């Protein structure tokens, strides 16, 4: 092979014969723009350009390269999204389907379809009154949504191929559910009336499967992984419950006043409810009033079940959770590394199979991040390139995912935003800057906030509720608001808007103050619906918690946990939805005022005038409001069941109107929420303890690394003028879709400042993954060693079980 | 100094001049018994006995040695009990007081006094009816007990000296409380009537201070150490509560039907109760029935407070707990090491300051464990002596606490207990042994247990409660009991009683079976009070959980946790006691049937005929039973408050009869139990996760170390015949209080078996400390290095802050 063949890729994707369709057209177009000789900037310096080869060879070469770029980008995307490699597109037709199904428009369509399907239950009978739709309307809407889902599935089939499609479990389940829903929707449309459609409870599957709900999917997987040990302890729990139920039945069934233990079934139900602490001490009282020692039974039961086994449950789940989190991190890490390995192989040239040049990297990035500017692509390359050679080695390339999210900015020469202003202005702003940074100012503000807090409390205490409250603007409100407004303004001018808004606390201050202003305006113009904004005033008090280090830690952790908490909340809502549908199908309209006079909880549903002694009062039991009459009511009812206080009133009410099998629904719901809640607790515990350990472990290190208290990951890249010009030249010869203005600016900047080089800083916020990287540092080395030896451990159900057998068929030409 | 002075201790305790009183008498007595020349067995072999020195020197020497043994034993005791060294007795008078105050009789006296004082509240007004005593009786009893406490304190004063006494915080608090109680008891005796005696709530201090309650003291310390972060988060919690209370007041106070938010105080109380999930959804219902969107307020509140901040609370406590546990372990470890260092210095001879001979070790052990047999003392010495020399080096001696608890037994030559029986009997027993060890037998038993379980369930379901149950012995009961009885007998004979009872599971089987037999006998003889034993039958089913590994793990952990759980329970009871006293002083006899008709919880206290529609029913609200009328009722009431369901009914009932300040009592109690409960959860989590981590970490190691699955620590010591005889000879010359029969036996055993040596195995069960030792292996080395460099870190409030400045004044004679 000649030296001139240097630009030939090591591996060619797919066979050149089958290389038709979308990709080829695209590639040849680019080729035209690019003209003949690709200008290889990096290569230029190391070896002489061997002259222009035959144009047709050149064209097919360029085409091969484009295909390789595309495929490498897909690999990297799969690594990022944790997609299994066996779903990798295997031929150009699959590729086009893959590209179609992997963009935000398509994702959005998925999301909207999933949401639409779920929202339909607002309008289907039993509907929320104001949103009721006729049967043919909502059935047609449903059919429409289902057709959309079918279309999405077809695209997936086209991309995956039939074999992979069938092997992909989630997709198969989705297909089956789709099929059933389709038939049911048609039946509804034909009969013009809804039948018992419990399968609607499966609708969340369509939502969960969409790309944007990845976090929810991960949560669900984690929940399922924690299930086996959970179920084991649950069995132990239920076992003790049954033993105590038998015991309780024998001990208390002789008491005719004790309705809680008169049959074995009641006995079990009573103890189940007692486990949730919901009917205590009621359940004890009849026997307690007969024999004071009977309390021992209940105390022993609660001590064993509630205070021991329930905690054991948490411990077991927490322990599993810990392991699962680590395993997940490991498998993700190795998956990413494998993706990088694949991509690297596609990017190297046959001649120099140990490095990637800027040209190839740039080609990759054009596919991977089409909207990234040429400057940022170049800077990313510079950040990756840590070796002395001017190519990226595999080791350099492994940092790809760490570097890809960086936001690049030239390092500022000055400290403040107002450094370039005229002297007088500078002095004024400098003064403000010093003022807002001073301790005195801070503590003065704390005092103002504290006084404001006390003021609000006093004001509320002496409040006369006869005065229509929304008409009334106390003067203190205006005074404090003015102070806060002035503070915000001073801070923004003193620190500069960028520095100001980069702190979460400042953002919080700002939004609370702005909200308060809006509230004031709403009051002034008597806009009733916005009056609630005013009562958010006390939120300002939250600023007081900044004073103490621990609160800052805790609240920072809180903010960091928030996204994950939200996704857990969403997961819970998915479960709520399914239970709400089942509840509505079976229990809609079964409870109403005075419905349950034969049950033990009649009082809670009673709405009647009763005579006590010689007075007549309206006895209002509100519990008929906790019903399954529409999806919104169902959600509220389910939330009440989650909190578990008095949930048995709802259960017994419904049971008395239906059969006693209804209890199964409520008990199952309790156990499911218990699982999710335990996971949430385990998650918070894990995240918090992890973060505390981390900050303890890295206290000194951190202080060294980040003297300015910078939180986040910072990379540096120095660009000399010669380099910048050379790069600019290089980009001028590459396809036109790269925006060069940013690169031009760099040159202009250097020209203006007179420096021969500019240092760029790339920043991103620190993620859990970064923390884990540091925490497991030593183990990670072992994992990598294991991985590169190729004897990957079996990672259970995780996608990486397919790591070392990529399905893609690769062969080299020549 | 001559070679003959070899037996001179390196350090002499106290001045010989002050060396009078108890110790000296004792020492000279021993000296007389011992005769002239101490026979130094170990020394014998290394250097010639230099002949008898001057008898008087010898006597004073012996006396010095005895004193040193005594003091070394005290140091080791202090190390074991984690007593601070600054309370070390500093002169012979202090020593006699120390010895008086450090034996089980004295400890028992402390315990009995403490218990007596606490039990008095059963008889003081408001007393448990059947235990009521006249004022002069219980006041006299109290005075008596207080005099006992005063006597104990005097002994302590004598031992510690005034200076140390005042510095010792716990003792000072105790003294103050004693003083107050004394005055109050006298006042009660003079006035012949009890006044408001809230100080009785401090009585548990006397119990907690006694030696046997060390675990409770440690728990209390741990709770106090976890308090600062706990309180921080609690403040955050209360802050959000107040914000939401203000918001709720503004939003809902306009609704006349909503009694929960009509004043700011009610608003705060309602949200406090809601935080405990106790009045949900009741508190939401009035506003929910008016406007369905008001549920958002409650959902947001509960999500933030209950599901986020409360979990954060657990996380923070768990995190602190983790750190505290490790710190505690570290300080204990170093304290022990320091104690060993002190003791070692007192035991070495001037000539050879790097080793302790058997003679010195034996002298120490006679003081440290007076009841240990001579054989065991010798074996302990052998177990410690790992070096080639025949003296204990300091490194050997550091293992003291690991070795001291071992139970020694000669290694059996045979496998089974019946190996020595005649052949026929051997074959029979061997058959039984094989049978009970076979899988088939085990699974057959599981099936029997399962069938029994199903049987019990069916029997209970078809139970006719009209039949007087205690008269009725079902035949199935007899059948299953027979099977269990036969199984127990087979196992005992097959495995031998020792092997059988060494397993916790077998012990459990045995006790359940024996209980069931007792129940049967009780039934046969119609002994009513024992009928409850019969209903314990289902406990047999617990055996089914042996099948699965995870259950074995969990249940083993459960048993391991039990002692610590019990001490935590005791700690809770201490808190209960104080709150019960305060409750009784303020709320005795305030609730009774129909007491609270003006309150919102009137229904729960009502006992009246009401007319509903056209029927008349007895409406029985049992809550008047939850009162503070005597200490037992108070405990039950407090347990109900701990479970927190419907606790506000008790609170509101009491509040409506007293002032609304009473709520402070209930809320404080809630927060205190929350602290203790959170600690319990953190403890279970910590213990469980620790154990899981440990077993994961040591899975392979363990398999190697303990091929037979032995759980526990095993030490080996081989004794040759010559050694045994020599030792016997040596002991014949040492003071008579050592029992030599065990040593004789060893010689006889060797004679009989014909072996020239016997291997003894010392076993003890594994403790948390052993696990910690393994877990923190690497860190322990660091700690030791730190310790030996002398730059001990400041360990906070822990006793080891005094480690490197022993108060004892030591000087050497000569």
HADDOCK unambig.tbl for C-alpha pairs under 7 A between the chains (distance, minus, plus):
assign (segid A and resid 243 and name CA) (segid B and resid 538 and name CA) 5.97 0.50 0.50
assign (segid A and resid 246 and name CA) (segid B and resid 460 and name CA) 6.98 0.50 0.50
assign (segid A and resid 247 and name CA) (segid B and resid 535 and name CA) 5.86 0.50 0.50
assign (segid A and resid 253 and name CA) (segid B and resid 465 and name CA) 6.93 0.50 0.50
assign (segid A and resid 254 and name CA) (segid B and resid 465 and name CA) 6.72 0.50 0.50
assign (segid A and resid 264 and name CA) (segid B and resid 461 and name CA) 6.07 0.50 0.50
assign (segid A and resid 277 and name CA) (segid B and resid 643 and name CA) 6.49 0.50 0.50
assign (segid A and resid 277 and name CA) (segid B and resid 645 and name CA) 5.92 0.50 0.50
assign (segid A and resid 278 and name CA) (segid B and resid 645 and name CA) 5.82 0.50 0.50
assign (segid A and resid 280 and name CA) (segid B and resid 645 and name CA) 5.75 0.50 0.50
assign (segid A and resid 281 and name CA) (segid B and resid 640 and name CA) 6.36 0.50 0.50
assign (segid A and resid 285 and name CA) (segid B and resid 622 and name CA) 6.10 0.50 0.50
assign (segid A and resid 311 and name CA) (segid B and resid 681 and name CA) 6.05 0.50 0.50
assign (segid A and resid 311 and name CA) (segid B and resid 684 and name CA) 6.91 0.50 0.50
assign (segid A and resid 312 and name CA) (segid B and resid 684 and name CA) 6.97 0.50 0.50
assign (segid A and resid 315 and name CA) (segid B and resid 685 and name CA) 4.83 0.50 0.50
assign (segid A and resid 315 and name CA) (segid B and resid 688 and name CA) 6.40 0.50 0.50
assign (segid A and resid 315 and name CA) (segid B and resid 689 and name CA) 6.81 0.50 0.50
assign (segid A and resid 319 and name CA) (segid B and resid 689 and name CA) 5.90 0.50 0.50
assign (segid A and resid 460 and name CA) (segid B and resid 246 and name CA) 6.98 0.50 0.50
assign (segid A and resid 461 and name CA) (segid B and resid 264 and name CA) 6.08 0.50 0.50
assign (segid A and resid 465 and name CA) (segid B and resid 253 and name CA) 6.92 0.50 0.50
assign (segid A and resid 465 and name CA) (segid B and resid 254 and name CA) 6.70 0.50 0.50
assign (segid A and resid 535 and name CA) (segid B and resid 247 and name CA) 5.92 0.50 0.50
assign (segid A and resid 538 and name CA) (segid B and resid 243 and name CA) 6.00 0.50 0.50
assign (segid A and resid 610 and name CA) (segid B and resid 611 and name CA) 6.47 0.50 0.50
assign (segid A and resid 610 and name CA) (segid B and resid 612 and name CA) 5.69 0.50 0.50
assign (segid A and resid 611 and name CA) (segid B and resid 610 and name CA) 6.45 0.50 0.50
assign (segid A and resid 611 and name CA) (segid B and resid 611 and name CA) 5.84 0.50 0.50
assign (segid A and resid 612 and name CA) (segid B and resid 610 and name CA) 5.68 0.50 0.50
assign (segid A and resid 622 and name CA) (segid B and resid 285 and name CA) 6.06 0.50 0.50
assign (segid A and resid 640 and name CA) (segid B and resid 281 and name CA) 6.36 0.50 0.50
assign (segid A and resid 643 and name CA) (segid B and resid 277 and name CA) 6.48 0.50 0.50
assign (segid A and resid 645 and name CA) (segid B and resid 277 and name CA) 5.90 0.50 0.50
assign (segid A and resid 645 and name CA) (segid B and resid 278 and name CA) 5.82 0.50 0.50
assign (segid A and resid 645 and name CA) (segid B and resid 280 and name CA) 5.74 0.50 0.50
assign (segid A and resid 681 and name CA) (segid B and resid 311 and name CA) 6.06 0.50 0.50
assign (segid A and resid 684 and name CA) (segid B and resid 311 and name CA) 6.91 0.50 0.50
assign (segid A and resid 684 and name CA) (segid B and resid 312 and name CA) 6.95 0.50 0.50
assign (segid A and resid 685 and name CA) (segid B and resid 315 and name CA) 4.81 0.50 0.50
assign (segid A and resid 688 and name CA) (segid B and resid 315 and name CA) 6.39 0.50 0.50
assign (segid A and resid 689 and name CA) (segid B and resid 315 and name CA) 6.81 0.50 0.50
assign (segid A and resid 689 and name CA) (segid B and resid 319 and name CA) 5.88 0.50 0.50
